[in-house]
Amino acid sequence: MVASVQGDHAPGARAGGGPRARATSRDVARHVGVSQATVSLVLGDKWAGRVSERTAEAVRSAARELGYRPNLAARSLRLGRTRTALLVVPALTTEFFARVYTGAARVAAEGGFGVVLYPSPEGVGPARDPFDSARASLDGVIASSMAADALAAMRGGGLPLVMLDSSPDEAASAAAAATVNLDIADGMRQTAEHLLALGHRRIAHLAAAVDTWTFRERAAALAAAVAAVPGASAHTEAAPLTVDEGRRAAERALTRPGPRPTALVCDDDILAAGACKAARRLGLRVPDDVSVTGFDDLALATAVDPELTTVRLPAEAVGAAGMRALMAVLAGEPARDTTLPVRLVPRGSSAPPPREDRPPREAPSGGH
């Protein structure tokens, strides 16, 4: 941040025809005929009850006319704040985390904060402190889909932490100021109920080979939903989060001994894209022979043919809510834990199973 130009002159051309000097709060005060303290109150939005509405509007108008911008660097030094937050993510391999950053950065900019995005080199493992001292460089940390113990290196100085898409129990043990979670379990329940209602009873779960809360939640919710329906079963194939690994896992699921699954439930859209490739390579049609579902609703979901039935996750809203929570903590206000709803978006990749694989209809009561 460039420091304000100091001096007693009003903004204008420098001697020798140099560039215009940057306007200062003193220039604004002189233009309106008030004190610098009054300018600070108005532009710091602390004028109510101390300055008249007419004077406040005159100060704001003069600031716009002179092109005055507050010196955030100087203000940060006075407050002992950097007005910078660190957003830690496991990786940038999907657009989900880019969307989380977009939401956080938008809210931060509205409040005069900056956000530094840090994809941890170790993925979900312990993250290195990207600074000589995070405490000296940052006001707080927002962590998306990271375990609490992975953040120890950068929280040694007691930086406030907001955890996104993370285990509530881990957040509590890490003394996180707030959590922002998606209703992941409900998203998987919606997927399972959709397929079960279509008549699917043999389901294969292409599970992300990543040991994090969000994927454990998906597995548990799917297992519970399938167990509640007589005759339904689910087999799990684990896979790293790539299209090729999703294809390999789907090929294993579709060619293992025994009756073939009629639906592939994938932990995210990337695995689902791989599952669609596997079906085509095996001569199967999606969704006529096998249904495929995803999770996230990435741009990829509508790029494949047929388009993916998937769970839409409001990633930007997650980032925005996380940044609001951190800013509330820094302002000394209570920050509430938040759970955001998710929604299944049915598209062309899911349909009833082949007729021979559908469960028998129940006979109507009373013999009619």
C-alpha positions in Angstrom: 0.0 0.0 0.0 1.4 3.4 -1.0 1.7 5.8 1.9 -0.2 9.1 1.8 1.7 12.2 0.6 2.1 14.5 3.5 2.4 18.3 3.5 0.4 21.5 3.8 -0.3 22.0 0.1 -3.6 21.3 -1.6 -3.5 18.6 -4.3 -2.2 19.9 -7.6 0.8 19.8 -9.9 4.1 19.6 -8.2 6.8 22.0 -9.0 8.4 21.3 -12.3 5.2 19.9 -13.7 5.5 16.5 -12.0 2.6 14.2 -11.3 -0.3 15.2 -9.1 0.2 14.7 -5.3 -2.2 12.3 -3.7 -4.9 14.0 -1.7 -4.7 13.7 2.1 -7.3 14.0 4.9 -5.8 17.4 5.6 -6.7 18.5 2.1 -10.3 17.2 2.5 -10.6 19.0 5.9 -9.4 22.3 4.4 -11.7 22.0 1.4 -14.7 21.6 3.7 -13.5 23.9 6.5 -13.5 21.2 9.2 -10.9 19.5 11.3 -9.0 16.4 10.3 -10.7 14.6 13.2 -14.1 15.3 11.7 -12.9 13.9 8.3 -11.6 10.7 10.1 -15.0 10.3 11.9 -17.0 10.6 8.7 -14.8 8.4 6.5 -14.4 5.9 9.3 -18.2 5.8 9.5 -18.2 6.8 13.2 -19.8 10.3 12.8 -23.3 9.5 13.9 -24.2 11.7 16.9 -21.0 13.7 16.6 -21.2 15.3 13.1 -24.3 16.7 11.3 -25.6 14.9 8.3 -24.9 18.0 6.2 -21.3 18.1 7.2 -20.8 14.4 6.7 -22.2 14.6 3.2 -19.9 17.6 2.5 -16.9 15.6 3.7 -17.8 12.6 1.5 -18.4 14.8 -1.5 -15.0 16.5 -1.0 -13.2 13.2 -0.7 -14.8 12.0 -4.0 -13.9 15.3 -5.7 -10.3 15.3 -4.6 -9.8 11.6 -5.2 -8.9 11.0 -1.5 -8.5 7.4 -0.4 -7.7 6.4 3.2 -4.2 5.3 3.9 -4.9 1.7 4.9 -1.3 1.0 5.6 -1.1 3.8 8.2 -4.4 2.8 9.7 -3.2 -0.8 10.0 -0.1 0.4 11.9 -2.3 2.4 14.3 -4.6 -0.5 14.9 -2.0 -3.2 14.9 -3.8 -4.9 12.0 -2.7 -6.0 8.6 -6.3 -6.2 7.2 -5.3 -9.4 5.5 -6.7 -12.9 5.9 -5.2 -16.2 4.7 -7.4 -18.7 2.9 -5.9 -22.2 3.1 -7.2 -24.9 0.8 -5.9 -28.4 0.1 -5.3 -27.8 -3.6 -6.5 -25.9 -6.6 -7.4 -29.1 -8.6 -11.1 -28.2 -8.9 -13.0 -25.0 -9.3 -14.7 -25.5 -5.9 -11.9 -23.8 -4.1 -11.6 -21.1 -6.7 -15.3 -20.3 -6.0 -14.7 -20.3 -2.3 -11.9 -17.8 -2.8 -14.2 -15.6 -5.1 -16.8 -15.4 -2.4 -14.3 -14.6 0.4 -12.5 -12.0 -1.7 -15.7 -10.2 -2.6 -16.8 -9.8 1.0 -13.2 -8.9 2.1 -13.0 -6.1 -0.5 -16.3 -4.6 0.7 -14.7 -4.4 4.2 -11.3 -3.1 3.1 -9.6 -6.5 3.6 -7.3 -8.5 1.4 -7.3 -12.3 1.0 -4.2 -14.4 0.3 -5.0 -17.7 -1.2 -2.6 -20.6 -0.1 -3.0 -24.0 -1.6 -1.1 -26.2 1.0 1.8 -28.0 -0.7 1.0 -31.0 1.5 -2.7 -31.3 0.5 -4.7 -32.2 3.5 -1.5 -32.9 5.6 0.2 -30.4 7.9 0.5 -27.0 6.1 3.7 -25.0 6.3 3.6 -21.4 7.4 3.9 -19.5 4.1 5.4 -16.4 5.9 8.2 -16.0 8.3 5.5 -15.4 10.9 1.9 -15.7 10.0 1.0 -13.8 13.2 3.0 -10.8 12.0 1.6 -10.9 8.5 -2.1 -11.8 9.0 -5.2 -10.9 11.0 -6.7 -14.4 10.7 -7.0 -17.7 8.9 -9.9 -19.3 7.0 -9.3 -22.9 6.2 -11.4 -24.9 3.7 -11.7 -28.7 3.9 -8.5 -28.9 6.1 -8.1 -30.8 9.4 -7.5 -28.5 12.4 -4.1 -30.1 13.2 -2.9 -29.3 9.7 -3.0 -25.7 10.6 -0.9 -25.7 13.7 2.2 -24.2 12.1 0.5 -21.0 11.2 -1.7 -20.6 14.3 1.1 -20.7 16.9 0.5 -17.0 17.6 -3.2 -17.5 18.4 -4.6 -16.2 15.1 -8.4 -16.4 14.9 -9.5 -19.4 12.8 -12.7 -19.9 10.8 -13.1 -23.4 9.4 -15.1 -24.2 6.2 -16.4 -27.6 5.2 -14.7 -29.2 8.2 -15.6 -31.5 11.1 -17.5 -29.6 13.9 -15.7 -31.8 16.5 -12.2 -30.8 15.0 -13.3 -27.2 14.9 -14.2 -27.3 18.6 -10.9 -28.9 19.6 -9.0 -26.3 17.6 -11.0 -23.5 19.3 -12.1 -22.2 15.9 -14.0 -19.0 16.2 -16.7 -20.3 13.8 -17.5 -22.9 11.3 -19.2 -22.7 7.9 -20.4 -26.1 6.6 -22.4 -27.4 3.8 -25.2 -29.9 4.5 -23.1 -32.6 2.9 -25.0 -35.5 4.4 -28.3 -34.1 3.1 -26.9 -33.8 -0.3 -26.0 -37.5 -0.4 -29.3 -38.4 1.1 -31.0 -36.5 -1.8 -28.9 -38.4 -4.3 -29.6 -41.8 -2.8 -33.4 -41.1 -2.4 -33.5 -40.0 -6.1 -31.9 -43.2 -7.3 -33.8 -45.5 -5.0 -37.1 -43.9 -6.0 -36.2 -44.6 -9.7 -35.9 -48.2 -8.8 -32.1 -48.7 -8.4 -31.1 -51.4 -5.8 -27.5 -52.2 -6.8 -25.4 -49.1 -6.3 -21.7 -48.7 -6.5 -20.1 -45.8 -4.6 -17.0 -44.2 -6.2 -15.6 -42.8 -3.1 -12.8 -40.2 -3.0 -9.6 -41.7 -1.6 -9.2 -38.7 0.7 -9.6 -39.0 4.4 -11.5 -35.8 5.3 -14.7 -35.1 7.1 -16.7 -34.1 4.0 -16.0 -37.4 2.2 -16.7 -39.4 5.4 -20.0 -37.7 5.7 -21.0 -38.6 2.1 -20.1 -42.3 2.7 -22.0 -42.5 6.0 -25.1 -40.8 4.5 -25.2 -43.1 1.4 -24.8 -46.2 3.5 -27.6 -45.2 5.8 -30.0 -44.4 3.0 -29.3 -47.7 1.2 -29.6 -49.7 4.4 -33.1 -48.3 5.0 -34.4 -49.9 1.7 -35.0 -53.7 1.6 -33.1 -55.4 -1.1 -30.8 -52.4 -1.8 -27.0 -52.7 -1.5 -24.0 -50.5 -2.1 -20.4 -51.5 -3.0 -17.5 -49.0 -2.5 -14.6 -48.4 -4.9 -12.1 -45.9 -3.7 -10.4 -43.6 -6.2 -8.0 -40.6 -6.2 -9.7 -37.4 -7.5 -8.9 -37.6 -11.2 -10.9 -38.5 -14.3 -8.6 -41.4 -15.1 -8.8 -42.8 -11.6 -12.6 -42.4 -11.6 -12.7 -44.3 -14.9 -10.6 -47.2 -13.5 -12.7 -47.4 -10.3 -15.9 -47.4 -12.4 -14.5 -50.2 -14.6 -13.7 -52.2 -11.5 -17.2 -51.7 -10.1 -18.9 -52.6 -13.4 -16.9 -55.7 -14.1 -16.6 -57.3 -10.7 -18.2 -60.8 -10.3 -21.9 -60.9 -9.7 -24.8 -58.7 -10.9 -23.7 -55.4 -12.3 -24.6 -52.2 -10.4 -27.2 -50.1 -12.1 -26.1 -46.8 -10.6 -22.7 -45.2 -9.9 -22.7 -42.6 -7.1 -19.6 -40.5 -7.3 -18.2 -38.3 -4.6 -17.6 -35.5 -7.1 -18.1 -34.5 -10.7 -14.5 -35.3 -11.7 -15.0 -39.0 -10.7 -18.4 -39.0 -12.4 -16.8 -37.9 -15.7 -14.5 -40.8 -15.4 -17.4 -43.1 -14.6 -19.1 -42.0 -17.8 -16.0 -42.8 -19.8 -15.8 -46.2 -18.3 -19.4 -47.0 -19.2 -18.8 -46.0 -22.8 -15.6 -48.1 -23.0 -17.6 -51.1 -21.7 -20.3 -50.6 -24.3 -22.8 -49.4 -21.8 -25.2 -46.4 -22.3 -25.7 -43.7 -19.7 -28.4 -43.6 -18.3 -30.1 -46.5 -20.2 -27.8 -49.2 -18.8 -26.3 -47.4 -15.8 -27.0 -44.1 -14.1 -24.2 -41.9 -12.9 -24.4 -39.1 -10.3 -21.8 -36.5 -9.2 -21.3 -34.0 -6.4 -20.3 -30.2 -6.6 -22.1 -29.1 -9.8 -18.8 -27.9 -11.5 -18.8 -26.5 -15.0 -17.8 -30.0 -16.0 -21.3 -31.3 -15.0 -23.0 -29.7 -18.0 -20.0 -30.2 -20.4 -20.4 -34.0 -20.5 -23.1 -35.7 -22.5 -25.5 -36.6 -21.0 -25.3 -33.8 -18.5 -24.7 -34.9 -14.9 -27.2 -35.3 -12.2 -25.3 -33.8 -9.3 -25.5 -32.0 -6.0 -25.0 -28.3 -6.3 -22.7 -26.8 -3.6 -22.9 -23.0 -3.1 -19.1 -22.6 -2.9 -19.1 -18.8 -3.2 -21.6 -18.5 -0.4 -19.3 -20.7 1.8 -16.3 -18.3 1.2 -18.4 -15.3 1.7 -19.9 -16.6 5.0 -16.4 -17.6 6.2 -15.0 -14.1 5.6 -18.0 -12.4 7.3 -17.4 -14.7 10.3 -13.7 -13.7 10.5 -14.5 -10.0 10.1 -17.1 -10.3 12.9 -14.5 -11.9 15.2 -11.9 -9.2 14.4 -14.6 -6.5 15.2 -15.2 -8.1 18.6 -18.6 -9.4 17.6 -20.0 -12.9 18.1 -19.6 -15.2 15.1 -22.2 -17.9 14.6 -21.7 -21.4 13.1 -23.4 -21.7 9.8 -24.8 -24.6 7.8 -25.7 -23.9 4.2 -28.3 -26.0 2.3 -27.4 -28.0 -0.8 -29.6 -29.2 -3.7 -29.7 -32.1 -6.0 -29.9 -31.1 -9.7 -31.4 -34.0 -11.7 -30.2 -34.1 -15.3 -29.8 -36.6 -18.1 -27.3 -39.0 -16.5 -29.9 -40.7 -14.2 -33.0 -42.7 -15.1 -34.8 -45.9 -14.0 -32.6 -49.0 -14.3 -33.1 -51.5 -17.1 -36.5 -53.2 -16.8 -35.1 -56.5 -15.8 -33.3 -54.9 -12.9 -36.3 -53.0 -11.5 -37.8 -54.2 -8.2 -41.2 -55.9 -8.4 -44.2 -53.7 -7.8 -46.0 -54.3 -4.6 -49.4 -55.9 -5.0 -52.3 -53.5 -4.3 -54.2 -54.1 -1.1 -57.6 -55.6 -1.2 -57.0 -57.7 -4.3 -57.8 -54.8 -6.7 
